Amino acid sequence: MIACFFEIHRHAPHALRHLHRSARLLQTAEVAGAADAADAWKALRAGGHVALMRHADAPGGVGDPPGFRVEDCATQRNLSAKGRADAEKIGLRLKGEGIAFEKIVSSPWCRCIDTARLLNLGTVETEATFGNVVVLRDQWETLTTGARALIARWTARGNLLVVTHGANIQALTGAWLASGEIVVVRGGSGSDEPVGRLLLD
């Protein structure tokens, strides 16, 4: 019993150092996240930016079930009740912050279209070049090149919202997003480097 006490006591300083280091890392991540969000809000208020949003929660892993058809939502992964509610809340938060979009486009996949419509921020158009690059892996380069060109052509004063898939956004920006998360990039710049990120709830 005494030996056990001294063993625990001997390792206590190391455990405390590890705990303090973990706390510092968490604090640093929170500060970085707050800075990312502040930069994203600032960019969207300024206009001329592109917001790339990953569709809201759609359970079932990645890709789609065998035999899926893009024109038939019943054959695809779809939004959960949580995903639908989250999309509505994100739309309300964006409206509440005074953010508007001049144009909204979506991947042809139902979970993306539904996310975009549930935001209730405007008319939604589908854009084939934002189709799922995991499912269409043989078209990965073509789709990504097309998406990058569309972003580069966005020179309007207002913002463009694109609702697409996590893998598509990662291919464009290098950032992996949570469901419903948004990364903001500069329109018309030829660069997809993130300006900021928003994870709204």
N, C-alpha and C positions, 0 to 999 in steps of 0.2 A: 504494500500500500504506500509506504513512504517512498520507495523507489519509483513508483508510478508517479507520485506527486512531483518529485524532482525531475523526472523525464518530461512531464508536461511543462513544468516551470522553465526547463532549459530551452524548450522549443518555442516558448511564448513570444520572446522578442521577434523571432523570425516570422511567426504567424501575424503579429501585429504589423510588422513592416509590410507584409504581403497585403494585409487588409487596407492599410493606408495607401499603398500604391494602387490598389484596385479602385479605391474611392477617388483618387486623383485622376485616374484614367476616365472614370465615369463622369466626373465633373468636367474634364476637358472635352469629352464627347458631347456633353450637354451644351457647353458653350459654343462648340463648333456647329452643332445643330441649330442653335439659336441664330448664329451668324448666317448660316446658310439660308434659313427662313427669312431673315431680315433682308438679305440680298435678293431673294426671289420676289418678295413683296415689292421692293423698290423697283425692280426691273419690270414687273407687270404693271405697276402704276405708271411707269414712264412710257410704256407702249413699245411696239416694234419688236417684241420678243415672241418666242415660240415656247409654249408649255407642253411638254411631253408627259402624258399621264398614263400610268399603267392601270388597266381595268381593275375594278373593285373585286372583292373576294369571290372566287369561282373555284370551289373545291374540286379535287380530282387529279392533282399533280400538274404535270406540264403537257402541252400538246392537247390532243383530242382523242376520243375513243376510236378504235378501228372502224373504218367505214363511214366516218363522219362526212357530211356534206355542208359546205359553207352556206348554202342557201336554205338549209333546214336546221333551225335552232335545236330541235329535239335530238339531233345526232351529235351535238357539241357539249362541251363543258359550259355551264351557264352560271350566272350570278346566283349566289345563295341569298337567303332573306337578309342576312347581314350585309352582303355586298350591295344589295339594292338600297337598303337603309343608309349605308355609308355613302353611296353615290349622291343620294339626296342631301345628306348633311354637308358633304363637301361643296355641293353647288350653293347651298345656303350660306356657307362660310365665305366662299368667294364673292358672292353678291354682297354680303355684309361688309366685306373689306373694300367694296367699290370696284372690284375687278370685272372687266367686261372683255369679251372676245369678238373680234371682227369676223372671224370665221372659225368653225368647228368641224374637224374631220375625224373620221374613225376608221379603224381597221374594219373590213367587211365581216369579221367574226361577231356573232350575236352578243357575247359578253362585253365587247367593246362598244358596240352600238347602244346596248341597253345602258351601260355606264354613262355614255355621252348624253343620252336622252334624259336619264334620271337626274342629271346635273341641272337640267332645266335652265340652261344658259343661252339657248338659241337653236336655230336649225342645224341639224347634223347631216353632213355629207359623208359618204363612204369613199375611201381612197385605197385602191388595190395595193399600192406600194407599201402600205403599213400592215399588210397581211402577215400572219404568224410565220416567222422565219424558222421556228422549230418544226412545224408541220411541213412547210415548204422549203425544207433545208437545201434542196437542189437549186432554189432560186435565191438563196441567202444574199449573195453578192449583188444580184440585180435589184432586189427589193431594197437593200440598204443604200445602194447608190442612188436609187430613185428617191428614197426618203430624204437623203442628205441634200439632193438637188432641190427638192421641194422646200426644205428649210432655207436653203441659200437664196431661193427666189422670193422669200417672204420679206418684202421691203415696205409693207404698209405701215402706217402710223399706229394702227391698232395691233392687238395681239392675236396670234393663232393658237388654238388649242387642238392638240392631237391626242386622241385616246387610242392606245395600241397595247402591245404585249411587252412583258418584262424583257424578254430576250431581244426584241427589236430595239428597245431603248438602250440596252447594254451595248449592242452592236454599234449604235450611233454615238454614245457618250462615254461608254466604259462604266457607267453607274448602274448598279443593280437596285431596283426599287421594290418597296413593299407594295402590296395591293393597294390601289388608290393613291399612291404617292405620285408627286409631280416633280419633274426637274425642268428648270427653265434655261433655255439657251438663247443666244442672240440671233435674231432673224437677219437674213441677207448678208451674213458675215463670212459664210463658207466655213465657219468653225462650229463644231458641236460641243465645245467645251462648256460644261455646266456653269451657269451664273449663280444658281442657288437651288435649293430643294425645299419642298413643302410636304410634310406628312400631317394631314389634317384629320381631326376626329371630331 
